[in-house]
Amino acid sequence: MPTARTIDDSLTIRMILQRLCLAGQKVGLACRGEQSLTPIMVQEADRLFLAMSPEQHAKWAFTADENVALTFQDRGLGYEAVIEYDAFETRDGAACAVFSAPRSLRRNDDHRVIDFAPETAPKVTFTNSRNALLDGQISGLGRDGFEMSLRDPGQNIREVLRLGEESTLDVALEDDLRLTATARVDYYGENNVVGMKFTDKMDKTLLGQYRSWLDGQQRVQAQRDKDSYLAGGGRAPARSAAGAALPQVKLWVERAPAILVLTEREAFARHMAEALGRKFGVRSLDYITGPVKPFLGGDWGEVKLIVIHNQLRLVSPLELSRQLVEQEKCPVPVLLAGTEEDVDLKRNRAMAAGAVDYVPVEPFKILSVLRKLDETLKLFEGC
């Protein structure tokens, strides 16, 4: 299921534009030497409302049906399209330039080997020509290779891997699938990322298994995108200068006792629900800012334990733990969750921030996670 370099399916295009709109991501416009970045305010089936002040609009001086170049990134992939100017309107209190929705999208990063951005970055261990063993993480996957960065963001990957250099890599894609491959450095990307392309030394059977797995991941993501889009009526809600609506608590498993998972990673919340749902109820919240209790309707209700993942958008897990315990007087235990490195240090910091304990969830070891949650709930029974 190789990713097409040109997308002309109108539903797929609308889904991509909806994601950009909901995320408040800016898109690039270019016409007659003018260039700018602007957010999508509203996306409709055949119209695109882009934020633009009257002064900016006058400067651009669009003419009716004039072609304008549109560029943007979605899930780390670059796209370009042509849209036509339609009108200048006020929408939801914001001035907008209105364009026709693009009829097709074209990838503008053909040199890259990736087709798919996983929701959770797989870890990779790799070597270089100096026989160093290094840790990294994968940001994008493709049928012929992938992009990765170093686990240590302060280290320059160009100092570790040279163009054309071969490396042996080991990637844990799932519990039952590991990818051991030989790849060469094909290009340097933005944000300290390197593109790795599989060599002919790659085992053909393993390569086939990897590609089948990748095809499955893309199909699952595509179906999830479609379900999400159709559930929203096929239209992204309007975005105003006040920002997007606050996120809602998502119910994964209805059972008592219930656990609330605070994370920006839906894949992590889903994994928790799949792994723990036979014993615990699971709810999740893509936390943004402010008190947590109002998200639950002003009452902690059936929630008996809160797990704060290390992936949050606008606040650190330690700060959120302090907020829950000290400011909101949360009556239920709080656990912090993250990687298994430096567990003792992270546990001490978690407890200093008011949490009961720290639980390693990367890698996810279901029995130890179950045991920790069960022990914590039993400790607080009747409190």
C-alpha positions as a printed NumPy array, in Angstrom:
array([[  0.   ,   0.   ,   0.   ],
       [  2.542,   2.603,  -1.08 ],
       [  1.48 ,   6.181,  -0.365],
       [  0.483,   8.007,  -3.542],
       [  2.583,  11.062,  -4.321],
       [ -0.521,  12.727,  -5.745],
       [ -3.852,  12.732,  -3.893],
       [ -6.967,  13.531,  -5.908],
       [ -9.62 ,  11.859,  -3.732],
       [-11.833,  14.688,  -2.439],
       [-12.664,  12.959,   0.87 ],
       [ -8.99 ,  12.356,   1.679],
       [ -8.196,  15.993,   0.874],
       [-11.021,  17.224,   3.113],
       [ -9.831,  14.989,   5.971],
       [ -6.304,  16.382,   5.696],
       [ -7.561,  19.972,   5.668],
       [ -9.782,  19.242,   8.661],
       [ -6.777,  18.008,  10.645],
       [ -4.889,  21.188,   9.828],
       [ -7.862,  23.3  ,  10.823],
       [ -8.403,  21.56 ,  14.159],
       [ -4.697,  21.715,  14.972],
       [ -4.484,  25.413,  14.141],
       [ -1.63 ,  24.648,  11.791],
       [ -0.561,  27.373,   9.382],
       [ -0.413,  26.912,   5.624],
       [  1.749,  28.76 ,   3.134],
       [  0.343,  31.022,   0.412],
       [  2.256,  32.362,  -2.579],
       [  1.104,  34.517,  -5.496],
       [  2.862,  37.093,  -7.671],
       [  5.875,  37.304,  -5.39 ],
       [  3.836,  37.634,  -2.181],
       [  4.235,  34.933,   0.476],
       [  2.754,  34.401,   3.923],
       [  1.77 ,  31.818,   6.527],
       [ -1.806,  31.786,   7.79 ],
       [ -4.072,  29.411,   9.742],
       [ -7.18 ,  27.716,   8.332],
       [-10.167,  29.228,  10.12 ],
       [-12.906,  27.066,   8.558],
       [-12.802,  24.179,   6.091],
       [-15.944,  23.32 ,   4.164],
       [-16.515,  20.745,   1.429],
       [-15.554,  23.102,  -1.39 ],
       [-14.324,  26.277,   0.324],
       [-11.312,  27.158,   2.419],
       [-11.388,  30.153,   4.791],
       [ -7.886,  31.439,   5.605],
       [ -7.29 ,  34.131,   8.222],
       [ -6.247,  37.395,   6.602],
       [ -6.516,  40.98 ,   7.84 ],
       [ -8.018,  43.665,   5.566],
       [ -4.544,  45.223,   5.285],
       [ -3.025,  41.909,   4.155],
       [ -5.858,  41.349,   1.732],
       [ -5.377,  44.775,   0.181],
       [ -1.66 ,  44.09 ,  -0.202],
       [ -2.273,  40.807,  -2.019],
       [ -4.866,  42.426,  -4.335],
       [ -6.347,  39.128,  -5.502],
       [ -8.383,  39.027,  -8.675],
       [-11.414,  36.798,  -9.219],
       [-10.534,  33.125,  -9.748],
       [ -6.799,  33.886,  -9.471],
       [ -4.592,  30.858,  -8.864],
       [ -2.67 ,  30.819,  -5.58 ],
       [ -0.041,  28.266,  -4.51 ],
       [ -0.807,  26.465,  -1.249],
       [  1.82 ,  24.541,   0.761],
       [  1.621,  22.79 ,   4.114],
       [  2.792,  19.832,   6.163],
       [  0.552,  17.063,   7.447],
       [  1.997,  14.425,   9.773],
       [  5.489,  15.398,   8.732],
       [  4.815,  15.098,   4.993],
       [  5.006,  18.113,   2.692],
       [  2.236,  18.932,   0.207],
       [  1.506,  21.584,  -2.389],
       [ -1.624,  22.489,  -4.321],
       [ -3.256,  25.226,  -6.374],
       [ -6.365,  26.999,  -5.062],
       [ -8.496,  29.735,  -6.608],
       [ -9.41 ,  33.021,  -4.914],
       [-13.139,  33.469,  -4.368],
       [-14.009,  36.243,  -1.904],
       [-13.131,  38.194,   1.236],
       [-15.533,  37.598,   4.125],
       [-15.896,  37.786,   7.879],
       [-16.432,  34.361,   9.431],
       [-16.998,  33.819,  13.16 ],
       [-15.727,  37.301,  13.854],
       [-12.506,  36.863,  11.872],
       [-11.576,  38.371,   8.5  ],
       [-10.902,  35.615,   5.966],
       [ -9.8  ,  35.233,   2.387],
       [-11.961,  32.526,   0.831],
       [-10.554,  30.06 ,  -1.709],
       [-11.783,  26.997,  -3.528],
       [-10.714,  23.736,  -1.907],
       [ -7.824,  22.104,  -3.805],
       [ -8.765,  19.44 ,  -6.337],
       [ -5.503,  17.564,  -5.818],
       [ -2.486,  17.529,  -3.523],
       [  1.037,  16.684,  -4.548],
       [  3.905,  15.653,  -2.311],
       [  6.688,  18.223,  -2.599],
       [  9.284,  16.113,  -0.804],
       [  9.852,  13.295,  -3.296],
       [ 13.418,  12.778,  -2.125],
       [ 12.216,  11.459,   1.239],
       [ 11.772,   7.74 ,   1.862],
       [  8.846,   8.001,   4.285],
       [  5.126,   7.483,   3.672],
       [  3.739,   7.138,   7.19 ],
       [  4.172,   8.918,  10.529],
       [  3.44 ,   6.628,  13.52 ],
       [  1.543,   8.073,  16.483],
       [  4.179,   6.707,  18.852],
       [  7.81 ,   6.95 ,  17.745],
       [  9.43 ,   3.47 ,  17.734],
       [ 12.847,   3.253,  19.351],
       [ 15.834,   2.224,  17.282],
       [ 19.34 ,   1.071,  18.191],
       [ 21.957,   1.503,  15.486],
       [ 25.685,   1.442,  14.784],
       [ 28.005,   3.645,  12.749],
       [ 31.317,   3.038,  10.981],
       [ 33.197,   3.792,  14.208],
       [ 31.453,   0.828,  15.893],
       [ 29.498,   3.096,  18.246],
       [ 26.163,   1.765,  19.513],
       [ 23.607,   4.582,  19.537],
       [ 19.972,   5.131,  20.534],
       [ 17.44 ,   6.914,  18.378],
       [ 13.773,   7.156,  17.547],
       [ 11.904,   6.846,  14.276],
       [  9.708,   9.734,  13.148],
       [  8.573,   8.38 ,   9.775],
       [  8.382,   5.019,   8.   ],
       [  8.423,   4.035,   4.335],
       [  8.559,   0.873,   2.245],
       [ 12.22 ,   1.46 ,   1.403],
       [ 13.491,   3.051,   4.594],
       [ 12.69 ,   5.477,   7.373],
       [ 13.67 ,   8.738,   9.042],
       [ 15.154,   8.836,  12.502],
       [ 16.726,  11.18 ,  15.016],
       [ 18.984,  10.668,  17.99 ],
       [ 17.423,  10.06 ,  21.388],
       [ 19.594,  12.879,  22.73 ],
       [ 18.242,  16.055,  21.025],
       [ 21.39 ,  17.969,  21.916],
       [ 23.573,  15.719,  19.762],
       [ 24.032,  16.513,  16.063],
       [ 23.245,  13.473,  13.942],
       [ 25.611,  14.706,  11.209],
       [ 28.459,  14.133,  13.639],
       [ 27.377,  10.52 ,  14.112],
       [ 26.367,   9.419,  10.607],
       [ 27.865,  10.604,   7.302],
       [ 26.084,  10.681,   3.946],
       [ 26.315,   7.277,   2.253],
       [ 27.432,   5.55 ,   5.46 ],
       [ 25.93 ,   2.136,   6.19 ],
       [ 24.439,   1.253,   9.538],
       [ 22.925,  -1.825,  11.151],
       [ 19.661,  -1.001,  12.88 ],
       [ 17.358,  -2.817,  15.274],
       [ 13.779,  -1.565,  15.668],
       [ 11.055,  -2.957,  17.943],
       [  7.91 ,  -2.319,  15.895],
       [  5.636,  -4.484,  18.035],
       [  6.046,  -7.136,  20.704],
       [  6.18 ,  -9.864,  18.061],
       [  7.924,  -7.977,  15.269],
       [ 11.469,  -6.653,  15.271],
       [ 13.156,  -5.17 ,  12.239],
       [ 16.872,  -5.796,  11.893],
       [ 18.116,  -4.033,   8.804],
       [ 21.122,  -2.653,   7.015],
       [ 20.53 ,   0.854,   5.691],
       [ 22.593,   3.734,   4.388],
       [ 22.334,   7.442,   5.072],
       [ 20.381,   8.78 ,   2.094],
       [ 19.858,  12.432,   3.124],
       [ 19.792,  14.867,   6.025],
       [ 16.4  ,  16.326,   6.908],
       [ 15.128,  19.158,   9.051],
       [ 15.117,  19.086,  12.854],
       [ 18.233,  16.918,  13.147],
       [ 16.642,  14.025,  11.237],
       [ 18.375,  11.617,   8.86 ],
       [ 16.814,   9.537,   6.082],
       [ 17.922,   5.889,   6.037],
       [ 17.388,   3.735,   2.921],
       [ 17.478,  -0.071,   3.068],
       [ 20.371,  -1.693,   1.217],
       [ 20.373,  -4.876,  -0.873],
       [ 21.689,  -6.701,   2.194],
       [ 18.223,  -6.492,   3.745],
       [ 16.652,  -9.934,   4.293],
       [ 13.839, -10.24 ,   1.729],
       [ 11.537, -12.237,   4.001],
       [ 11.902,  -9.753,   6.84 ],
       [ 11.434,  -6.855,   4.405],
       [  8.178,  -8.449,   3.219],
       [  6.948,  -8.845,   6.799],
       [  7.83 ,  -5.233,   7.544],
       [  6.01 ,  -3.951,   4.452],
       [  2.909,  -6.003,   5.302],
       [  2.96 ,  -4.553,   8.811],
       [  3.364,  -1.035,   7.403],
       [  0.453,  -1.531,   4.997],
       [ -1.715,  -2.617,   7.92 ],
       [ -0.737,   0.404,   9.996],
       [ -1.63 ,   2.74 ,   7.122],
       [ -5.013,   1.078,   6.614],
       [ -5.848,   1.326,  10.319],
       [ -4.876,   4.994,  10.411],
       [ -6.861,   5.745,   7.235],
       [ -9.982,   4.077,   8.627],
       [ -9.605,   5.906,  11.94 ],
       [ -9.253,   9.207,  10.069],
       [-12.387,   8.486,   8.05 ],
       [-14.424,   7.498,  11.119],
       [-13.328,  10.646,  12.938],
       [-14.149,  12.856,   9.976],
       [-17.587,  11.351,   9.353],
       [-18.436,  11.482,  13.07 ],
       [-17.897,  15.231,  12.866],
       [-20.392,  15.55 ,  10.036],
       [-17.688,  15.858,   7.407],
       [-16.855,  19.385,   8.42 ],
       [-14.299,  20.936,  10.725],
       [-15.778,  23.337,  13.293],
       [-15.038,  27.017,  12.903],
       [-11.945,  28.33 ,  14.608],
       [-11.965,  31.841,  15.951],
       [ -9.3  ,  34.015,  17.489],
       [-10.381,  32.646,  20.866],
       [ -9.042,  29.212,  19.834],
       [-10.519,  25.75 ,  19.548],
       [-13.053,  24.206,  21.889],
       [-11.65 ,  22.388,  24.889],
       [-11.127,  18.63 ,  24.47 ],
       [-13.566,  16.141,  25.943],
       [-12.959,  13.123,  28.15 ],
       [-13.042,  10.002,  25.953],
       [-14.606,   6.821,  27.305],
       [-12.742,   3.685,  26.216],
       [-14.052,   1.065,  28.664],
       [-17.064,   1.473,  30.975],
       [-16.183,  -0.38 ,  34.17 ],
       [-15.517,   0.295,  37.851],
       [-13.037,   1.244,  39.145],
       [-12.237,   3.778,  36.424],
       [ -8.806,   5.135,  35.521],
       [ -8.341,   8.541,  33.894],
       [ -5.33 ,   8.729,  31.553],
       [ -4.026,  12.237,  30.839],
       [ -2.049,  12.143,  27.585],
       [ -1.747,  13.784,  24.187],
       [ -1.152,  10.358,  22.61 ],
       [ -4.436,   8.691,  21.695],
       [ -2.485,   5.567,  20.764],
       [ -1.225,   5.3  ,  24.359],
       [ -4.746,   5.693,  25.776],
       [ -6.01 ,   3.05 ,  23.355],
       [ -3.204,   0.699,  24.371],
       [ -4.079,   1.184,  28.051],
       [ -7.731,   0.42 ,  27.316],
       [ -6.918,  -2.703,  25.296],
       [ -4.46 ,  -3.984,  27.889],
       [ -6.336,  -3.1  ,  31.082],
       [ -9.987,  -2.978,  30.032],
       [-10.862,  -6.415,  31.383],
       [-10.16 ,  -5.237,  34.906],
       [-10.45 ,  -1.422,  34.913],
       [-12.583,   1.185,  33.273],
       [-10.461,   3.513,  31.152],
       [-11.056,   7.144,  30.173],
       [ -8.61 ,   9.55 ,  28.607],
       [ -8.19 ,  13.292,  28.201],
       [ -5.921,  15.143,  25.811],
       [ -5.219,  17.728,  28.51 ],
       [ -4.569,  21.323,  27.431],
       [ -4.661,  23.701,  30.405],
       [ -6.66 ,  24.679,  33.498],
       [ -8.243,  22.543,  36.235],
       [ -8.872,  18.9  ,  35.378],
       [-12.021,  18.437,  37.473],
       [-14.333,  20.526,  35.215],
       [-13.548,  18.205,  32.307],
       [-15.248,  15.46 ,  34.352],
       [-18.393,  17.516,  34.888],
       [-17.221,  19.055,  38.145],
       [-17.031,  15.753,  40.021],
       [-14.362,  13.039,  40.182],
       [-17.218,  10.52 ,  39.966],
       [-16.138,   6.981,  39.107],
       [-12.513,   7.959,  38.525],
       [-10.482,   6.263,  41.258],
       [ -6.965,   6.7  ,  39.823],
       [ -5.276,   9.229,  37.554],
       [ -2.329,   8.293,  35.311],
       [ -0.33 ,  11.224,  33.896],
       [  1.6  ,  10.218,  30.79 ],
       [  4.917,  11.903,  29.992],
       [  3.456,  13.152,  26.679],
       [  1.464,  16.335,  27.411],
       [  0.974,  19.418,  25.242],
       [  1.362,  22.546,  27.352],
       [  2.437,  21.478,  30.831],
       [  4.958,  19.113,  32.376],
       [  3.682,  15.968,  34.136],
       [  5.254,  17.157,  37.388],
       [  3.484,  20.524,  37.201],
       [  0.165,  18.837,  36.482],
       [  0.656,  16.462,  39.412],
       [  1.276,  19.399,  41.75 ],
       [ -1.808,  21.143,  40.396],
       [ -4.017,  18.12 ,  40.987],
       [ -2.766,  17.444,  44.5  ],
       [ -2.137,  20.939,  45.859],
       [ -4.613,  23.161,  44.019],
       [ -7.482,  20.849,  43.104],
       [ -7.183,  18.701,  46.243],
       [ -7.678,  15.611,  44.11 ],
       [ -8.993,  12.819,  46.387],
       [ -7.738,   9.957,  44.215],
       [ -4.142,   8.732,  43.809],
       [ -1.998,  10.052,  40.981],
       [  0.622,   8.033,  39.105],
       [  3.161,   9.397,  36.632],
       [  4.009,   7.196,  33.644],
       [  6.82 ,   7.207,  31.111],
       [  9.989,   5.458,  30.006],
       [ 11.864,   2.935,  32.12 ],
       [ 15.162,   4.861,  32.075],
       [ 16.237,   6.335,  35.439],
       [ 13.147,   4.95 ,  37.187],
       [ 14.386,   5.681,  40.71 ],
       [ 15.11 ,   9.326,  39.876],
       [ 11.74 ,   9.741,  38.165],
       [  9.965,   8.077,  41.087],
       [ 11.554,  10.484,  43.555],
       [ 10.569,  13.477,  41.435],
       [  7.027,  12.148,  41.023],
       [  6.558,  11.679,  44.753],
       [  8.013,  15.121,  45.434],
       [  5.315,  16.514,  43.104],
       [  2.565,  14.793,  45.096],
       [  2.158,  11.628,  43.026],
       [  1.955,   8.251,  44.708],
       [  4.484,   6.575,  42.443],
       [  5.993,   6.34 ,  38.967],
       [  5.119,   3.476,  36.614],
       [  7.234,   2.592,  33.548],
       [  5.049,   2.119,  30.45 ],
       [  7.692,   2.329,  27.703],
       [  8.199,  -0.49 ,  26.934],
       [  4.72 ,  -1.542,  28.016],
       [  4.872,  -4.579,  30.308],
       [  1.253,  -5.421,  30.956],
       [  1.707,  -7.55 ,  34.083],
       [  3.845,  -5.003,  35.909],
       [  1.516,  -2.139,  34.927],
       [ -1.528,  -4.115,  36.086],
       [  0.186,  -4.953,  39.358],
       [  1.155,  -1.322,  40.028],
       [ -2.347,  -0.006,  39.331],
       [ -3.949,  -2.745,  41.416],
       [ -1.585,  -2.143,  44.346],
       [ -2.205,   1.588,  44.24 ],
       [ -6.   ,   1.22 ,  44.184],
       [ -5.973,  -1.272,  47.056],
       [ -3.741,   1.052,  49.072],
       [ -6.35 ,   3.799,  48.777],
       [ -9.499,   1.713,  49.237],
       [-11.781,   3.32 ,  51.817],
       [ -9.803,   6.575,  51.9  ]])
